[in-house]
Amino acid sequence: MPSLKEKKTDLLFWKNAYLKEFTAKVIAVLEKGIVLDQTLFYPRGGGQPSDKGWLWIEGDKEHKFKVVSVIKTKEGIVHQLANSPPQKLKDKQVLGTIDWNRRYALMRAHSSQHLFSAMIVKFAGIETQKADIREKEVKIHLEQSIPEEVLQKAFIETNKVIQSNKTITANHFSVATLPIDIEKKLRGDLETKGKEVRIVSITGIDQSLCGGIHCKTTGEIGFIFLSDFKGETIAYSLGSFAINDFAQANIDLIACAKMLAAQPTEVRSRIKTLVEERDELEREKREISQIGLTCLIQRLKEAPIKKDRVRIFTENFEFAEREYVLKSLGGLPDNSLFVFVVKGPLLLVLSTIPELSAKELINEFIEETGTKGGGSPKIAQAAVEEPNRAIKVITKIIEKRL
């Protein structure tokens, strides 16, 4: 049978994932933590966070060492402590206890991910690229996006299998003697593994290469509830967290239905219609604004402020987007300065006077007002808080230059 060891440490969590306490001998004290001859603490890996918990010298429970993380290194499985470990721990017998609530939540979450990923393969033929497993939420990153209707089928079937209480097992095999029937159905790449592999199986559903820890039955998972899906990523909660999320979403759905004077099953189509109507109104609004801007700017061009040979045009277009104002301006006459406030609000200066740079005017405005901005000799801008005051300030700056 393959070894249940990592370097010099026996992996008790593989032998029995439901144990909560254990004894061990400290075989190394490192700057970043300690190495034990055996451990129940699962080290971070495979998308699953490490266990947390406590260690203490046998007979001295008053002085506990908090285990904040467990990692695999070249020295072995290192238990990272909240404080630097004292050298006196070397060769000591210690007792350890894991944070069981965290461990069990992660076991259930990991098992749920295997099951859901298997259902996605079954209904969509899409493999899971990686998974982020947390106590409250799991994120599955697929190799490609999944159609919504197919995701729904996989989601429903996953919850059905959870309720059917299928058995989950973990077994070690030598790659050379791996049964053909298992190898054919196996999810995961055998070529990237060594001579020995660990396979987690959900009876009649899935067989995957995995070094993580799992619950014994699918019924322990509880229930999963989709919280988000976008592109190749699916997020869901499980167990009591899923029940809470479902209850809140159900209440919110009914409240939205009432606001829309619709049935809960009609909310999506009603919202789709509202969004389409809003988009159409926005399009019409932009068209009207464009027409209005064109007319306003045309009238503005006909009545400039004249200073010698220079023509100055000023206006507050705070309601209009910058690009629409620039588009409506069309061609700019020579020896002209355009001073506008556009949506933001932003102060916009355009110059067709070589000796009167828009950038220099804006820089002087920035120096006087303490705002931010910049640009080129022909066009420059600055953020403003009071549009009308900004126009007055920049106008005075221009007048001083003329």
C-alpha positions as CSV (number, residue, x, y, z in Angstrom):
1,M,0.0,0.0,0.0
2,P,1.4,3.5,-0.8
3,S,2.9,5.4,2.1
4,L,0.7,7.8,4.0
5,K,3.7,10.0,4.8
6,E,5.1,13.4,3.6
7,K,8.8,13.2,4.1
8,K,9.1,12.3,7.8
9,T,5.5,13.1,8.8
10,D,2.7,10.5,9.0
11,L,-0.5,12.0,7.5
12,L,-3.1,11.2,10.1
13,F,-5.7,13.3,8.3
14,W,-5.6,10.8,5.4
15,K,-6.1,7.9,7.8
16,N,-9.1,9.4,9.5
17,A,-10.3,12.9,8.6
18,Y,-12.8,12.9,11.5
19,L,-10.2,12.9,14.3
20,K,-10.0,16.1,16.2
21,E,-7.0,15.5,18.6
22,F,-3.7,13.8,18.3
23,T,-0.2,13.4,19.9
24,A,3.1,13.9,18.1
25,K,6.8,14.5,18.5
26,V,8.5,17.7,17.4
27,I,11.2,16.6,15.0
28,A,12.3,20.1,13.8
29,V,12.0,23.7,15.0
30,L,12.4,26.2,12.1
31,E,12.2,29.9,12.0
32,K,8.8,29.7,10.3
33,G,7.3,26.8,12.3
34,I,7.7,23.3,13.5
35,V,7.7,19.8,11.9
36,L,6.0,16.9,13.6
37,D,6.5,13.1,13.2
38,Q,2.7,12.9,12.6
39,T,-0.1,15.4,12.1
40,L,-3.8,15.8,11.8
41,F,-3.3,19.3,10.4
42,Y,-4.0,19.4,6.6
43,P,-1.5,21.6,4.7
44,R,-2.7,24.1,2.2
45,G,-3.1,22.5,-1.3
46,G,-5.4,21.6,-4.1
47,G,-7.5,24.8,-3.6
48,Q,-8.2,23.8,0.0
49,P,-6.9,26.1,2.8
50,S,-4.9,24.5,5.6
51,D,-6.3,23.6,9.0
52,K,-5.9,25.8,12.0
53,G,-5.8,24.9,15.7
54,W,-3.6,24.6,18.8
55,L,-0.5,22.6,20.0
56,W,0.8,22.3,23.5
57,I,3.5,20.4,25.3
58,E,2.2,17.3,27.0
59,G,1.2,18.2,30.5
60,D,1.3,21.9,29.9
61,K,-2.1,22.8,28.4
62,E,-1.9,26.3,30.0
63,H,0.7,27.4,27.4
64,K,-0.8,26.7,24.0
65,F,0.8,27.5,20.6
66,K,-1.7,28.7,18.0
67,V,-1.3,27.1,14.6
68,V,-2.3,29.8,12.0
69,S,-1.3,27.9,8.8
70,V,0.2,24.7,7.6
71,I,2.3,24.4,4.5
72,K,4.4,21.9,2.5
73,T,8.1,22.9,2.2
74,K,11.4,21.2,1.4
75,E,11.8,20.6,5.1
76,G,8.4,18.8,5.3
77,I,5.0,19.8,6.6
78,V,5.6,23.0,8.5
79,H,3.1,24.1,11.2
80,Q,3.3,27.9,11.3
81,L,2.7,29.4,14.7
82,A,1.3,32.8,15.7
83,N,4.6,33.5,17.4
84,S,8.1,32.2,16.7
85,P,8.5,28.7,18.1
86,P,11.0,28.3,20.9
87,Q,13.8,25.8,20.4
88,K,12.8,24.0,23.6
89,L,10.0,22.4,21.6
90,K,12.6,20.1,19.8
91,D,12.0,16.4,20.7
92,K,9.0,17.3,22.9
93,Q,5.8,15.3,22.9
94,V,3.0,17.6,22.0
95,L,-0.8,17.4,21.9
96,G,-2.7,19.0,19.1
97,T,-6.3,19.9,18.4
98,I,-7.7,21.2,15.1
99,D,-10.4,23.8,14.6
100,W,-13.0,21.2,13.9
101,N,-15.8,23.6,12.7
102,R,-13.4,25.0,10.1
103,R,-12.1,21.5,9.1
104,Y,-15.5,20.0,8.7
105,A,-16.8,23.0,6.7
106,L,-13.8,22.6,4.4
107,M,-14.3,18.9,4.0
108,R,-17.9,19.4,3.0
109,A,-17.0,22.2,0.7
110,H,-14.3,20.2,-1.0
111,S,-16.6,17.2,-1.5
112,S,-19.3,19.5,-2.9
113,Q,-16.8,20.8,-5.4
114,H,-16.0,17.3,-6.7
115,L,-19.6,16.5,-7.0
116,F,-20.6,19.7,-8.8
117,S,-17.6,19.5,-11.1
118,A,-18.6,16.0,-12.0
119,M,-22.1,17.1,-12.8
120,I,-20.8,19.9,-15.0
121,V,-18.7,17.3,-16.9
122,K,-21.8,15.1,-17.2
123,F,-24.1,17.7,-18.6
124,A,-21.7,20.1,-20.4
125,G,-18.5,18.1,-21.0
126,I,-16.5,21.0,-19.4
127,E,-13.7,20.3,-17.0
128,T,-12.8,22.3,-13.9
129,Q,-9.5,24.2,-14.2
130,K,-9.2,25.0,-10.5
131,A,-11.3,25.6,-7.4
132,D,-11.1,28.0,-4.5
133,I,-12.5,26.2,-1.5
134,R,-13.6,28.2,1.6
135,E,-15.8,27.5,4.6
136,K,-18.7,29.7,3.4
137,E,-18.3,29.7,-0.4
138,V,-16.7,27.7,-3.2
139,K,-15.6,29.1,-6.6
140,I,-15.2,26.8,-9.5
141,H,-13.1,28.0,-12.5
142,L,-14.0,26.1,-15.6
143,E,-12.0,25.7,-18.8
144,Q,-14.7,27.5,-20.7
145,S,-18.0,29.2,-20.0
146,I,-21.1,27.1,-19.5
147,P,-24.6,27.8,-21.0
148,E,-27.0,28.9,-18.4
149,E,-29.6,26.2,-19.1
150,V,-26.9,23.5,-18.8
151,L,-25.6,24.9,-15.5
152,Q,-29.1,24.8,-14.2
153,K,-29.3,21.0,-15.0
154,A,-25.9,20.4,-13.3
155,F,-27.0,22.4,-10.3
156,I,-30.3,20.5,-9.8
157,E,-28.6,17.2,-10.3
158,T,-25.9,18.1,-7.7
159,N,-28.5,18.8,-5.1
160,K,-30.3,15.5,-5.9
161,V,-27.1,13.5,-5.5
162,I,-26.5,15.3,-2.2
163,Q,-29.9,14.2,-0.9
164,S,-29.3,10.6,-2.1
165,N,-26.5,10.3,0.4
166,K,-23.9,8.7,-1.8
167,T,-20.8,7.2,-0.2
168,I,-17.5,9.1,-0.6
169,T,-14.2,7.2,-0.2
170,A,-10.5,7.9,-0.6
171,N,-8.0,5.2,-1.6
172,H,-4.3,5.0,-2.5
173,F,-3.1,3.1,-5.6
174,S,0.1,2.4,-7.3
175,V,-0.1,3.8,-10.8
176,A,1.4,0.6,-12.2
177,T,-1.4,-1.5,-10.7
178,L,-4.3,1.0,-11.1
179,P,-7.4,-0.9,-12.3
180,I,-8.4,-0.2,-15.9
181,D,-12.0,0.6,-15.0
182,I,-10.9,3.3,-12.6
183,E,-8.3,4.7,-15.0
184,K,-10.9,5.1,-17.7
185,K,-13.3,7.1,-15.6
186,L,-10.6,9.1,-13.7
187,R,-10.7,12.9,-13.7
188,G,-7.2,14.4,-13.5
189,D,-3.9,13.9,-15.3
190,L,-2.1,10.8,-14.2
191,E,1.0,11.8,-16.2
192,T,1.7,14.7,-13.8
193,K,1.6,12.4,-10.8
194,G,4.3,10.1,-9.3
195,K,4.3,6.4,-8.8
196,E,1.5,6.6,-6.3
197,V,-1.9,8.3,-6.4
198,R,-4.8,9.0,-4.2
199,I,-8.3,8.7,-5.7
200,V,-11.4,10.2,-4.1
201,S,-14.6,8.5,-5.3
202,I,-18.3,9.3,-5.1
203,T,-20.1,6.0,-5.6
204,G,-21.4,5.8,-9.1
205,I,-20.7,9.4,-9.8
206,D,-17.0,10.5,-9.9
207,Q,-13.4,9.4,-9.4
208,S,-10.8,12.1,-9.1
209,L,-7.1,12.4,-8.3
210,C,-7.1,14.4,-5.0
211,G,-4.9,14.8,-1.9
212,G,-7.6,16.7,-0.1
213,I,-9.9,15.6,2.8
214,H,-13.5,14.8,2.3
215,C,-16.6,13.8,4.2
216,K,-17.9,10.2,4.1
217,T,-21.3,10.9,2.4
218,T,-22.8,13.5,0.1
219,G,-25.6,14.0,2.6
220,E,-23.2,15.7,4.9
221,I,-22.7,18.5,2.3
222,G,-26.2,19.8,3.1
223,F,-27.4,21.8,0.1
224,I,-25.7,24.1,-2.4
225,F,-27.0,27.5,-3.6
226,L,-25.6,29.4,-6.6
227,S,-24.5,32.9,-5.6
228,D,-22.9,34.0,-8.9
229,F,-21.8,32.8,-12.3
230,K,-19.9,34.8,-14.8
231,G,-17.9,33.6,-17.8
232,E,-15.9,30.6,-16.6
233,T,-16.4,31.1,-12.9
234,I,-19.2,29.7,-10.7
235,A,-19.7,30.6,-7.0
236,Y,-21.9,28.9,-4.5
237,S,-22.5,28.5,-0.8
238,L,-23.4,25.3,1.0
239,G,-25.0,23.9,4.1
240,S,-26.4,26.4,6.6
241,F,-24.8,29.3,4.6
242,A,-26.7,28.1,1.5
243,I,-30.0,28.0,3.5
244,N,-29.5,31.5,4.7
245,D,-28.6,32.8,1.2
246,F,-31.6,31.0,-0.2
247,A,-34.0,32.4,2.4
248,Q,-32.7,36.0,1.7
249,A,-32.9,35.6,-2.0
250,N,-36.4,34.1,-1.8
251,I,-37.6,37.1,0.3
252,D,-35.9,39.6,-2.0
253,L,-37.4,37.9,-5.1
254,I,-40.9,38.2,-3.7
255,A,-40.3,41.8,-2.7
256,C,-39.1,42.6,-6.2
257,A,-42.1,40.9,-7.7
258,K,-44.4,43.0,-5.6
259,M,-42.6,46.2,-6.8
260,L,-43.1,45.1,-10.4
261,A,-46.7,43.9,-9.9
262,A,-45.6,40.5,-11.1
263,Q,-45.3,36.9,-10.1
264,P,-41.9,35.8,-8.8
265,T,-41.5,33.7,-12.0
266,E,-42.1,36.8,-14.1
267,V,-39.5,39.0,-12.4
268,R,-36.6,38.2,-14.8
269,S,-38.6,38.9,-18.0
270,R,-40.1,42.1,-16.5
271,I,-36.6,43.4,-15.6
272,K,-35.3,42.5,-19.0
273,T,-38.2,44.6,-20.5
274,L,-37.4,47.5,-18.2
275,V,-33.7,47.4,-19.1
276,E,-34.5,47.4,-22.8
277,E,-36.8,50.4,-22.3
278,R,-34.2,52.2,-20.3
279,D,-31.6,51.6,-22.9
280,E,-33.9,52.9,-25.6
281,L,-34.7,56.1,-23.5
282,E,-30.9,56.6,-23.0
283,R,-30.3,56.3,-26.7
284,E,-33.1,58.8,-27.4
285,K,-31.8,61.1,-24.7
286,R,-28.3,61.1,-26.3
287,E,-29.7,61.9,-29.7
288,I,-31.8,64.8,-28.4
289,S,-28.8,66.0,-26.4
290,Q,-26.6,65.8,-29.5
291,I,-29.2,67.9,-31.5
292,G,-29.5,70.4,-28.7
293,L,-25.8,70.7,-28.3
294,T,-25.3,71.3,-32.0
295,C,-27.9,74.1,-32.0
296,L,-26.4,75.7,-28.8
297,I,-22.9,75.6,-30.1
298,Q,-23.9,77.0,-33.5
299,R,-25.6,79.9,-31.7
300,L,-22.5,80.3,-29.5
301,K,-20.2,80.5,-32.5
302,E,-22.4,83.3,-33.8
303,A,-21.9,85.5,-30.7
304,P,-18.3,85.3,-29.4
305,I,-16.6,87.6,-27.0
306,K,-14.1,89.6,-29.1
307,K,-10.7,90.8,-27.8
308,D,-8.8,92.4,-30.6
309,R,-8.5,89.7,-33.2
310,V,-9.2,86.9,-30.7
311,R,-12.7,85.3,-30.3
312,I,-13.6,83.7,-27.0
313,F,-16.5,81.3,-26.6
314,T,-17.6,80.3,-23.1
315,E,-20.5,78.1,-21.9
316,N,-21.5,75.7,-19.2
317,F,-22.4,72.3,-20.8
318,E,-22.2,70.4,-17.5
319,F,-25.1,68.2,-18.6
320,A,-23.2,66.9,-21.7
321,E,-20.5,64.3,-22.1
322,R,-17.1,65.6,-23.2
323,E,-17.1,63.6,-26.4
324,Y,-20.5,64.9,-27.5
325,V,-19.4,68.5,-27.0
326,L,-16.2,67.9,-29.0
327,K,-18.2,66.2,-31.7
328,S,-20.8,69.0,-31.9
329,L,-18.1,71.7,-32.2
330,G,-17.1,70.6,-35.7
331,G,-14.3,72.7,-37.2
332,L,-12.8,75.4,-35.1
333,P,-12.1,78.9,-36.5
334,D,-8.7,80.4,-36.3
335,N,-7.7,82.8,-33.5
336,S,-10.3,81.3,-31.2
337,L,-10.5,80.1,-27.6
338,F,-13.3,77.8,-26.5
339,V,-13.9,77.5,-22.7
340,F,-16.5,74.9,-21.7
341,V,-17.5,73.0,-18.6
342,V,-18.6,69.5,-19.5
343,K,-19.9,66.5,-17.5
344,G,-17.6,65.6,-14.6
345,P,-17.5,68.4,-14.1
346,L,-14.5,69.2,-16.2
347,L,-13.2,72.5,-17.4
348,L,-12.3,72.2,-21.1
349,V,-10.1,74.7,-23.0
350,L,-9.5,74.5,-26.8
351,S,-7.1,76.9,-28.5
352,T,-6.4,77.7,-32.2
353,I,-4.1,80.5,-31.3
354,P,-0.4,79.3,-31.5
355,E,0.9,81.8,-29.0
356,L,-1.9,81.0,-26.5
357,S,-1.5,77.4,-25.4
358,A,-4.5,75.6,-23.9
359,K,-2.1,73.6,-21.7
360,E,-0.4,76.8,-20.3
361,L,-3.8,78.3,-19.5
362,I,-4.9,75.1,-17.7
363,N,-1.6,74.9,-15.8
364,E,-2.1,78.5,-14.5
365,F,-5.7,77.6,-13.6
366,I,-4.5,74.5,-11.7
367,E,-1.8,76.6,-9.9
368,E,-4.5,79.1,-8.8
369,T,-7.2,76.6,-7.8
370,G,-5.2,73.6,-6.6
371,T,-7.1,71.2,-8.8
372,K,-5.7,68.6,-11.2
373,G,-5.5,68.4,-14.9
374,G,-3.3,68.7,-18.0
375,G,-3.3,68.4,-21.8
376,S,-1.7,69.7,-25.0
377,P,-1.3,73.2,-26.6
378,K,-4.5,72.7,-28.5
379,I,-6.7,71.0,-25.9
380,A,-6.5,70.8,-22.1
381,Q,-8.8,70.1,-19.1
382,A,-9.0,70.2,-15.4
383,A,-11.4,68.9,-12.7
384,V,-13.6,71.5,-11.1
385,E,-16.1,71.7,-8.3
386,E,-17.9,74.9,-9.1
387,P,-18.4,75.2,-12.9
388,N,-19.5,78.9,-13.1
389,R,-16.7,80.0,-10.8
390,A,-14.2,78.0,-12.9
391,I,-15.3,79.7,-16.1
392,K,-14.8,83.1,-14.4
393,V,-11.3,82.2,-13.1
394,I,-10.1,80.9,-16.5
395,T,-11.7,83.9,-18.3
396,K,-9.6,86.3,-16.1
397,I,-6.5,84.3,-16.8
398,I,-7.2,84.6,-20.5
399,E,-7.8,88.3,-20.3
400,K,-4.5,88.8,-18.5
401,R,-2.7,87.0,-21.4
402,L,-4.3,89.1,-24.1
